[in-house]
Amino acid sequence: MLRIQRYIYREVLTAVAFVTLGFLALFFFFDFVDELRWVRRGSPDGYQASHALLYVMLSMPSHLYELLPITVLIGTIYVMARLAQSSEYTILRTSGFGPARALRMLAGLGVAFVALTFAVGDYVAPVTDRLAQFVKARYEGRITLGQTGAWLRERQGGNTYSVNVRALLGAGSMQSVRIFEFDPQGYLVSITQARSGNIAPGGGWDLAGVQRMVFHTRDGDHAHVEHLQLDTWHWPTQISREMTSAALLDPDRMRTIDLFKYIRHLDANGQSAQRYEIEFWRKVFYPLSCLVMMVLALPFAYLHFRSAGLATYVFGGVMAGISFFLLNNMFGYIGNLQHWSPWLAAASPGMIYSVLSLAAFGWLVLRR
């Protein structure tokens, strides 16, 4: 049985790798063509075709993370259907290769794909995405979120700070920072505006080109506004670079642990974290979809069809993979709008396809 396992594993890995490379090549072509519209022709210091090529290459790990469950399904369906078409799987069944053993064997390979998907999505893709954004920001301008930038909030010693960051620059520094400080009663204490800022190595923000207005309103008849102009000013804060990037970038580009820390920060400061909680649980459950796809592909080994039907079943696998991807995104948006439980909104597509795959397996194998 060890030789059979090695044979099937080799065939599945080869098919999945081939399908993955094909999809990545397709996404690479489309993304590169789309990026060419931002190339500044005739400007040697602007965004060039080489920069667009680098940006697209750095975006490939994110596409790999998104595509792995689909390519695992398509590759495994192709192998299982081809084994059934050539009667090889029938021979394996007569030699004692039963459904339970086949399910355990594919589940073992599925666990390996789960680990690979998690590693790519949590360690490789966030790093390359950050580098891609910095490349684009350096040569194209800056990273922004709408017209007003990103808003963050923090509580320190009873006071509340509302922070606005207009944009992130290529080196990871912040542009146009505004800090509004409020006392426990909600009265404005100070307004700080800075031309730029950086995250200090030991914590806090180092701001440059600072203008501060401090409101002294507790002195009764001597209430006044103090104006300060400083070249540099250090603001002690627990808001990290990852939190600032999370407010400006898509949460699906973050690591799971960074999402968890950002959710705790939002909860501690009384801000809504529904969107980020759903994305956190999606990051947790999404790698497990590879295991679901392996189980969904196994019933194709028990079908009987001629050579003309192989392409049809592979096409059906493609449609099933695309429908899972669409359902996964749809449940995320619906869960955010309807305020569903975050883990339920993230886990529902996987649970639905798990039930469908086990039902198909039971009907085709156990009943027929």
Buried (B, 14 or more C-beta within 10 A) or exposed (E): EEEBBEEBBEBBBEBBEBBBEEBBEEBBEEBBEEBEEBBEEEEEEBBBEEBBBBBBBBBBBBBBBBBBBBBBBBBBBBBBBBBBBEEBBBEBBEEEBEBEBBBEBBEEBBBBBBEBBBEBBBEBBBEBBBBBBBBBBBBBBBBBBEEEBBBBBBBEEEEBBBBBBBBBBBEBBBBBBBBBBBBEEEEEBBBBBBEBBBBBEEEBBBBBBBBBBBBEEEEEEEEEEEEEEBEEBBBEBEBBBBBBBBBBBEBBBBBBEBBBBBBEBBEEBEBEBBBBBBBBBBBBBBBBBBBBBBBBBBBBBBBEEEEEBBEEBBEBBBEBBEEBBEBBEEBBEEBBEEEBBBBEBBBBBBEBBBEBBBEBBEEBBEEE
